[in-house]
Amino acid sequence: MGAGMGGLAAAIRLAAAGRRVVVFDRAAAPGGKLRAVAVAGRAIDAGPTVVTMRHVFDDLLRAAGTSLAAELRLAPLDVIARHHWQDGTRLDLRQTAEASEAAILAAFGPRAAHEFGVFCRRSRALYDALDAAFMRNPAPGLLGLGRRTGLTGLLALGRASPFASLWSVLGRRFTDPRLRQLFARYATYSGASPFAAPATLMLIAHAEQRGVWTIEGGMTMLASALMRAARCHGARFHLGAPVAEVLTDGARVRGVRLADGSEVAGRTVIAAGEIGAIAAGRLGAAARAALGRAAAAPRSLSAVTWQVVAHARGFPLSHHNVFFSRDYPAEFAALAAGTLPPDPTIYVCAQDRTPDRTPDRAARPPDPAAERLLVLVNAPPLGDRAAPDDAATDACWARVRARLAAAGLTLDIVGSSVTGPPGFERLFPGAGGALYGRDLAGWRDPFARPRARTALPGFYLAGGSAHPGPGLPMAALSGSFAAAAIMADTE
């Protein structure tokens, strides 16, 4: 069930292995949170905006006899992100650590550049230690982690201070508070607060340095390519067909009941969607009971996104742009209190900007027409309480526009749409708009995400709510874990 990234990955693995695969999804197109929104006649990526950890998808498609290069046209981003602070400082993080270090040297001086170099080495060591031991391990545990990482990995983990928060560790790594704020933002990639999330999330820095790519035609092309690969091996997809209940015979899964009342028999079911929906009973009592303790997981952050077609003038936009808040602790205190921050950090994805190899200039759109922008701020996961309401969202948009204008970015808007936590709750019910599954509020939480197997025989989990976590490559790995578990259990 579910044609998001986890469901698509599981479908490819199982179909390529000769298993009969039928996929149901309530949406009209594959991809789940990998979606596009039409504004002024143009499709705007409104979920993930780039591909990282490309090897995960190449490995997945290799199982289907193809590759990313054969299915899609990808372009590497030289500028990973352009960052702006309210004191006027601007910094580009670039594809290589050496280029980023040079940019930091120019912007912040030799001490900051040295600190960044040390940070990069530790981020790489941490990534190497946790790649096989945690991210590509279907059932990691604290006891087994040490055995799998070895002495070198344990030393890397120790240097990362895994029991401390990301914010506190970055405070010891960087003297300049702006660099602390920049790398603390990695916590939000998992929908977490840097003041609570574990310091191990600093490994994201190395994941980005391994490569960041855009897809010609938009990110939804990835979902289409994966569905095509699964279909080539016999998988069948029923889109616009929501599942209402996982059926059992009292001991194990026997199939599913669709929203139209029809039943489909099957001895294995993968729920590749929001764990929150299962916990809320939207797939029936048996599925909810199969979650056990995972049903009570705290929620990650949500977001408010504005999909905009506009003429952008002034600030030299790159593909990814981050406009930081003045007071990071105050921003996350507001989110924890259940409100939109008065001074949020703003992410802007300028989707028509070509890969930018000129750090001091804007990457020009392909023509003088208005361009597509995704504008995002973090929000509390209260969509099932209709919060924030339209008035709060409109007021936030006014503040965002004023902040962007203060940075020099003027938007002459042709068309726009907005999605807040209530909208995400409607799209992905059961999580209040939380976009990343379980909140990471401490070092134990990464190990608390549910694994592929559940307490109900024949019922499996995949997707960004399950291990190893949110993000396109992680969700794809979760689908591969579910497929492997099914094949091992049904040999």
C-alpha positions as CSV (number, residue, x, y, z in Angstrom):
1,M,0.0,0.0,0.0
2,G,1.3,3.4,-0.9
3,A,3.2,4.6,-4.0
4,G,5.5,6.9,-2.1
5,M,9.2,6.4,-2.1
6,G,9.2,3.5,0.3
7,G,6.3,1.7,-1.5
8,L,8.0,2.2,-4.9
9,A,11.3,0.8,-3.7
10,A,9.6,-2.2,-2.2
11,A,7.6,-2.8,-5.4
12,I,10.8,-2.8,-7.5
13,R,12.6,-5.1,-5.2
14,L,9.7,-7.6,-4.9
15,A,8.6,-7.5,-8.5
16,A,12.2,-7.9,-9.8
17,A,12.5,-11.0,-7.5
18,G,9.4,-12.5,-9.2
19,R,6.9,-11.7,-6.6
20,R,3.3,-10.7,-7.4
21,V,3.0,-7.0,-6.5
22,V,-0.1,-4.8,-6.4
23,V,0.1,-1.2,-5.2
24,F,-2.8,0.9,-4.0
25,D,-2.5,4.6,-3.3
26,R,-5.1,7.3,-2.5
27,A,-3.3,9.9,-4.6
28,A,-3.7,10.3,-8.4
29,A,0.0,10.1,-9.0
30,P,2.9,8.2,-7.5
31,G,5.5,9.9,-5.2
32,G,3.7,10.6,-1.9
33,K,5.4,13.7,-0.5
34,L,7.4,13.9,-3.7
35,R,4.7,15.9,-5.4
36,A,4.1,18.9,-7.6
37,V,1.5,21.7,-7.4
38,A,0.2,23.5,-10.5
39,V,0.3,27.3,-10.2
40,A,-0.4,29.7,-13.2
41,G,-0.2,26.7,-15.5
42,R,3.2,25.5,-14.3
43,A,4.2,22.5,-12.1
44,I,6.2,23.5,-9.0
45,D,8.0,20.8,-6.9
46,A,6.3,21.1,-3.5
47,G,8.2,18.4,-1.7
48,P,11.8,17.3,-2.0
49,T,13.7,19.4,-4.4
50,V,17.0,17.6,-5.0
51,V,18.5,14.1,-5.1
52,T,21.2,13.2,-2.6
53,M,22.8,9.8,-1.9
54,R,22.4,8.9,-5.5
55,H,23.9,5.5,-5.1
56,V,20.8,4.4,-3.2
57,F,18.7,4.9,-6.3
58,D,21.3,3.5,-8.7
59,D,21.4,0.4,-6.6
60,L,17.6,0.2,-6.5
61,L,17.2,0.6,-10.2
62,R,20.1,-1.8,-10.9
63,A,17.8,-4.5,-9.4
64,A,15.3,-3.7,-12.1
65,G,17.9,-3.8,-14.9
66,T,18.3,-0.1,-15.4
67,S,19.9,3.0,-13.8
68,L,19.2,6.6,-12.9
69,A,21.3,7.8,-15.9
70,A,19.3,5.6,-18.2
71,E,15.9,6.8,-16.9
72,L,16.5,10.5,-16.1
73,R,18.6,13.5,-16.9
74,L,20.3,14.8,-13.7
75,A,22.4,17.9,-13.3
76,P,24.8,18.3,-10.4
77,L,24.5,21.5,-8.2
78,D,27.9,23.2,-7.7
79,V,26.3,25.6,-5.1
80,I,24.5,23.4,-2.6
81,A,22.8,26.4,-1.0
82,R,23.2,30.1,-0.7
83,H,22.8,31.4,2.8
84,H,21.9,34.9,4.0
85,W,22.0,36.4,7.4
86,Q,20.2,39.6,8.5
87,D,23.5,41.4,9.1
88,G,24.1,41.2,5.3
89,T,26.5,38.2,5.3
90,R,26.1,35.8,2.4
91,L,27.8,32.4,2.1
92,D,27.6,29.7,-0.6
93,L,28.2,26.1,0.5
94,R,29.6,24.4,-2.5
95,Q,29.9,20.8,-3.8
96,T,33.4,20.2,-2.5
97,A,34.6,20.8,1.0
98,E,37.6,22.6,-0.4
99,A,35.5,25.1,-2.3
100,S,33.3,25.7,0.7
101,E,36.3,26.2,3.0
102,A,37.6,28.8,0.6
103,A,34.2,30.6,0.7
104,I,34.2,30.5,4.5
105,L,37.8,31.8,4.6
106,A,36.7,34.8,2.5
107,A,33.5,35.4,4.5
108,F,34.6,34.6,8.1
109,G,38.3,34.4,8.2
110,P,41.0,31.7,8.8
111,R,39.8,30.5,12.2
112,A,36.3,29.7,10.8
113,A,37.9,28.0,7.7
114,H,40.0,25.8,10.0
115,E,37.0,24.9,12.1
116,F,35.1,24.0,9.0
117,G,37.9,21.7,7.8
118,V,37.9,19.9,11.1
119,F,34.1,19.6,11.0
120,C,34.1,18.1,7.5
121,R,36.6,15.5,8.5
122,R,34.5,14.5,11.5
123,S,31.3,14.6,9.5
124,R,32.9,12.2,7.0
125,A,34.1,9.8,9.6
126,L,30.7,9.8,11.2
127,Y,29.0,9.1,7.9
128,D,31.3,6.2,7.2
129,A,30.7,4.8,10.7
130,L,26.9,5.0,10.5
131,D,26.3,4.2,6.8
132,A,26.5,0.4,7.1
133,A,25.9,0.2,10.9
134,F,22.8,2.2,11.0
135,M,21.4,3.6,7.7
136,R,21.9,0.4,5.7
137,N,21.2,-1.9,8.6
138,P,17.5,-3.0,8.7
139,A,17.5,-3.5,12.4
140,P,20.2,-1.4,14.2
141,G,20.5,-1.5,17.9
142,L,22.8,0.2,20.4
143,L,24.5,-3.0,21.4
144,G,25.2,-4.1,17.9
145,L,26.3,-0.7,16.7
146,G,29.6,-0.9,18.3
147,R,30.3,-4.3,16.8
148,R,29.4,-3.2,13.3
149,T,31.3,0.1,13.3
150,G,34.5,-1.3,14.8
151,L,37.1,0.7,16.7
152,T,37.4,3.4,14.0
153,G,33.7,3.9,13.9
154,L,33.4,4.0,17.7
155,L,36.1,6.7,17.8
156,A,34.2,8.7,15.2
157,L,31.0,8.4,17.2
158,G,32.8,9.4,20.3
159,R,34.2,12.6,18.7
160,A,30.6,13.4,17.5
161,S,29.3,13.5,21.1
162,P,26.3,11.4,20.1
163,F,24.5,11.9,23.5
164,A,24.6,15.7,23.2
165,S,22.3,17.9,21.1
166,L,23.4,19.1,17.7
167,W,23.2,22.7,18.8
168,S,25.5,22.2,21.8
169,V,28.1,20.3,19.9
170,L,28.2,22.8,17.1
171,G,28.7,25.5,19.7
172,R,32.0,23.7,20.5
173,R,32.9,23.2,16.8
174,F,32.4,26.8,15.6
175,T,33.4,30.1,17.1
176,D,31.2,32.1,14.7
177,P,27.5,31.9,15.7
178,R,26.4,32.1,12.0
179,L,28.2,28.9,11.1
180,R,26.7,27.2,14.2
181,Q,23.3,28.3,13.0
182,L,24.0,27.1,9.4
183,F,24.9,23.6,10.3
184,A,22.2,23.4,13.1
185,R,19.7,23.7,10.3
186,Y,20.5,20.0,9.4
187,A,18.2,19.0,12.2
188,T,15.2,20.3,10.3
189,Y,16.0,17.9,7.4
190,S,14.6,15.3,9.8
191,G,11.9,17.6,11.1
192,A,13.6,18.1,14.5
193,S,14.9,21.0,16.6
194,P,18.6,21.4,16.7
195,F,18.3,22.1,20.5
196,A,17.1,18.5,21.0
197,A,18.2,16.5,18.0
198,P,21.3,14.3,18.4
199,A,24.7,15.6,17.2
200,T,25.0,12.6,14.8
201,L,22.9,14.6,12.3
202,M,26.0,16.5,11.4
203,L,26.7,13.6,9.0
204,I,24.3,15.2,6.6
205,A,27.1,17.7,5.7
206,H,29.1,14.8,4.2
207,A,26.0,13.3,2.5
208,E,25.6,16.6,0.7
209,Q,29.3,16.8,-0.3
210,R,28.9,13.4,-1.9
211,G,26.7,15.1,-4.5
212,V,23.4,16.9,-5.0
213,W,21.4,16.7,-8.2
214,T,18.4,18.2,-9.8
215,I,16.2,16.3,-12.3
216,E,15.2,17.7,-15.7
217,G,11.4,17.9,-15.8
218,G,11.1,18.1,-12.0
219,M,11.4,15.8,-9.1
220,T,8.2,13.9,-9.8
221,M,10.0,12.4,-12.7
222,L,11.9,10.2,-10.2
223,A,8.6,8.7,-8.9
224,S,7.5,8.1,-12.5
225,A,10.7,6.4,-13.3
226,L,10.5,4.1,-10.3
227,M,6.9,3.2,-11.0
228,R,7.9,2.4,-14.6
229,A,10.7,0.2,-13.5
230,A,8.4,-1.8,-11.1
231,R,5.8,-2.1,-13.9
232,C,8.4,-3.5,-16.2
233,H,8.6,-6.5,-13.8
234,G,4.9,-7.0,-13.5
235,A,3.9,-4.8,-10.6
236,R,0.4,-3.4,-10.9
237,F,-0.6,0.1,-9.6
238,H,-4.0,1.3,-8.7
239,L,-3.9,5.1,-8.1
240,G,-6.8,7.0,-6.6
241,A,-7.6,3.8,-4.7
242,P,-7.3,4.4,-0.9
243,V,-7.1,1.5,1.5
244,A,-9.5,1.5,4.4
245,E,-8.4,-1.5,6.5
246,V,-5.8,-4.2,6.8
247,L,-7.7,-7.5,7.1
248,T,-6.7,-10.4,9.2
249,D,-7.9,-13.9,10.0
250,G,-7.1,-13.3,13.6
251,A,-3.6,-14.6,13.4
252,R,-2.1,-13.0,10.3
253,V,-2.8,-10.7,7.4
254,R,-5.3,-11.9,4.8
255,G,-5.6,-8.8,2.6
256,V,-7.0,-5.3,2.5
257,R,-10.4,-3.6,2.2
258,L,-10.5,-0.6,-0.1
259,A,-12.5,2.6,0.6
260,D,-15.0,1.5,-2.0
261,G,-15.7,-1.7,0.0
262,S,-14.0,-4.2,-2.2
263,E,-11.5,-6.6,-0.7
264,V,-8.2,-7.8,-2.1
265,A,-6.7,-11.0,-0.8
266,G,-3.0,-11.2,0.1
267,R,-0.8,-12.8,2.7
268,T,1.6,-9.8,2.9
269,V,0.9,-6.1,3.2
270,I,3.3,-3.2,3.3
271,A,2.0,0.0,4.7
272,A,4.2,2.5,3.0
273,G,2.7,5.7,4.4
274,E,2.3,7.7,7.5
275,I,2.8,5.7,10.7
276,G,0.6,8.4,12.3
277,A,-2.3,7.3,10.1
278,I,-1.9,3.7,11.3
279,A,-1.6,4.9,14.9
280,A,-4.9,6.9,14.5
281,G,-6.7,3.7,13.4
282,R,-7.1,4.6,9.8
283,L,-6.1,1.2,8.6
284,G,-8.1,-0.6,11.3
285,A,-7.6,-1.9,14.8
286,A,-5.3,-4.8,13.9
287,A,-2.9,-2.6,12.1
288,R,-2.8,-0.1,14.9
289,A,-2.2,-2.8,17.5
290,A,0.7,-4.1,15.4
291,L,2.6,-0.9,16.0
292,G,2.9,-1.4,19.7
293,R,4.8,1.5,21.3
294,A,5.5,3.2,18.0
295,A,1.8,4.2,17.9
296,A,2.5,6.9,20.6
297,A,5.5,8.5,18.9
298,P,6.0,12.3,19.3
299,R,5.6,14.2,16.0
300,S,8.2,15.9,14.0
301,L,7.9,19.4,12.5
302,S,5.4,20.4,9.9
303,A,5.8,23.3,7.4
304,V,4.0,26.1,5.6
305,T,4.9,26.1,1.9
306,W,4.0,28.7,-0.7
307,Q,4.2,27.6,-4.3
308,V,4.8,30.8,-6.2
309,V,5.2,31.9,-9.8
310,A,6.8,35.4,-9.8
311,H,9.3,37.8,-11.3
312,A,12.1,37.8,-8.8
313,R,14.3,40.9,-8.6
314,G,17.2,42.0,-6.5
315,F,18.8,39.2,-4.5
316,P,20.9,36.8,-6.6
317,L,19.1,33.6,-6.1
318,S,20.7,30.2,-6.5
319,H,18.7,27.0,-6.8
320,H,18.7,26.6,-2.9
321,N,18.6,29.7,-0.7
322,V,18.3,30.1,3.1
323,F,17.4,33.3,4.8
324,F,18.2,32.8,8.5
325,S,16.2,34.2,11.5
326,R,18.0,36.6,13.8
327,D,17.4,34.5,16.9
328,Y,17.4,30.7,16.4
329,P,16.5,29.8,20.0
330,A,13.5,32.1,19.9
331,E,12.4,30.6,16.5
332,F,12.4,27.0,17.9
333,A,10.8,28.1,21.2
334,A,7.9,29.5,19.2
335,L,7.6,26.2,17.3
336,A,7.7,24.2,20.5
337,A,4.9,26.4,21.9
338,G,2.7,25.6,18.9
339,T,3.0,28.9,17.0
340,L,4.5,30.2,13.8
341,P,7.7,32.1,14.6
342,P,7.5,35.8,14.2
343,D,11.0,35.7,12.6
344,P,11.4,32.4,10.8
345,T,14.2,30.9,8.8
346,I,13.0,31.0,5.2
347,Y,13.9,28.5,2.5
348,V,13.5,29.4,-1.1
349,C,14.0,27.0,-4.0
350,A,14.3,28.8,-7.3
351,Q,13.5,25.9,-9.5
352,D,14.2,27.6,-12.9
353,R,17.7,28.7,-11.9
354,T,20.3,26.7,-13.7
355,P,23.2,25.0,-11.8
356,D,25.1,28.0,-10.4
357,R,28.8,28.1,-11.0
358,T,29.2,31.8,-10.4
359,P,29.0,32.4,-6.6
360,D,28.8,36.1,-6.9
361,R,26.0,36.3,-9.4
362,A,22.6,34.9,-9.9
363,A,22.0,31.8,-12.0
364,R,19.7,33.2,-14.6
365,P,16.3,31.7,-15.4
366,P,16.1,30.2,-18.9
367,D,14.0,33.1,-20.2
368,P,12.5,36.4,-19.0
369,A,9.2,34.7,-18.0
370,A,8.2,34.5,-14.3
371,E,9.9,31.7,-12.5
372,R,8.8,29.0,-10.1
373,L,9.6,29.3,-6.4
374,L,9.0,27.1,-3.4
375,V,9.1,29.1,-0.2
376,L,9.0,27.2,3.1
377,V,9.1,27.9,6.8
378,N,8.9,25.4,9.6
379,A,5.6,25.0,11.5
380,P,4.2,23.0,14.5
381,P,2.4,19.7,13.6
382,L,-1.1,20.8,14.6
383,G,-2.9,20.4,11.4
384,D,-5.5,18.1,12.9
385,R,-6.4,21.0,15.2
386,A,-6.8,23.3,12.2
387,A,-3.7,25.3,13.2
388,P,-2.3,27.6,12.1
389,D,-5.5,29.1,10.7
390,D,-5.7,31.1,7.6
391,A,-5.2,34.4,9.4
392,A,-2.0,33.2,11.1
393,T,-0.7,31.8,7.7
394,D,-1.5,35.1,5.9
395,A,0.3,37.1,8.6
396,C,3.3,34.8,8.3
397,W,3.4,35.3,4.6
398,A,3.4,39.1,5.1
399,R,6.4,38.7,7.4
400,V,8.2,36.4,5.0
401,R,7.7,38.9,2.1
402,A,9.0,41.7,4.3
403,R,12.0,39.7,5.3
404,L,12.9,38.7,1.7
405,A,12.5,42.4,0.7
406,A,14.9,43.4,3.5
407,A,17.4,41.0,2.0
408,G,16.9,42.6,-1.4
409,L,14.5,40.0,-2.9
410,T,11.4,41.5,-4.5
411,L,8.7,39.2,-5.8
412,D,6.2,40.4,-8.4
413,I,3.7,37.5,-8.0
414,V,1.9,36.1,-11.0
415,G,0.2,33.2,-9.0
416,S,0.6,31.4,-5.8
417,S,-0.9,28.7,-3.6
418,V,-0.2,27.7,0.1
419,T,-0.1,24.5,2.0
420,G,0.1,24.5,5.8
421,P,-0.2,21.9,8.5
422,P,-4.0,21.5,8.0
423,G,-3.4,21.0,4.2
424,F,-0.7,18.4,4.9
425,E,-3.1,16.7,7.3
426,R,-5.6,16.4,4.5
427,L,-3.0,15.1,2.0
428,F,-1.3,12.7,4.5
429,P,-3.9,12.0,7.2
430,G,-3.1,11.0,10.8
431,A,0.0,13.0,11.5
432,G,-1.3,16.5,12.1
433,G,0.9,17.7,9.2
434,A,4.1,16.3,10.6
435,L,6.3,15.6,7.5
436,Y,9.1,13.5,8.9
437,G,7.5,10.8,11.1
438,R,8.8,10.5,14.6
439,D,10.4,13.6,16.3
440,L,14.1,13.2,17.1
441,A,14.3,14.7,20.6
442,G,17.3,12.8,21.9
443,W,20.0,10.2,21.0
444,R,17.6,7.2,21.6
445,D,15.0,8.4,19.1
446,P,16.7,7.3,15.9
447,F,16.7,3.8,17.3
448,A,13.0,4.0,18.2
449,R,11.7,4.4,14.6
450,P,9.6,1.2,13.8
451,R,11.4,-1.4,11.7
452,A,10.0,-3.2,8.7
453,R,8.5,-6.1,10.6
454,T,5.6,-5.6,12.9
455,A,3.9,-7.7,15.6
456,L,1.3,-8.8,13.1
457,P,2.5,-11.6,10.8
458,G,2.4,-10.5,7.2
459,F,2.2,-6.8,8.0
460,Y,5.3,-4.7,7.2
461,L,6.2,-1.0,7.3
462,A,8.1,1.3,4.9
463,G,8.4,5.0,4.2
464,G,9.9,8.1,5.9
465,S,8.1,7.3,9.2
466,A,9.9,4.0,9.5
467,H,13.6,3.2,9.9
468,P,16.0,4.6,8.7
469,G,14.0,7.8,8.6
470,P,12.8,10.7,6.4
471,G,14.2,11.9,3.1
472,L,14.1,10.3,-0.4
473,P,17.1,8.0,0.0
474,M,16.2,6.9,3.6
475,A,12.6,6.2,2.5
476,A,13.9,4.2,-0.4
477,L,16.1,2.1,1.9
478,S,13.1,1.5,4.1
479,G,11.2,0.0,1.2
480,S,14.2,-2.2,0.4
481,F,14.3,-3.4,4.0
482,A,10.6,-4.3,3.9
483,A,11.0,-6.2,0.6
484,A,14.0,-8.1,2.1
485,A,12.0,-9.0,5.2
486,I,9.1,-10.3,3.2
487,M,11.4,-12.5,1.0
488,A,13.2,-13.8,4.1
489,D,9.9,-14.6,5.8
490,T,8.2,-16.2,2.9
491,E,11.0,-18.4,1.4
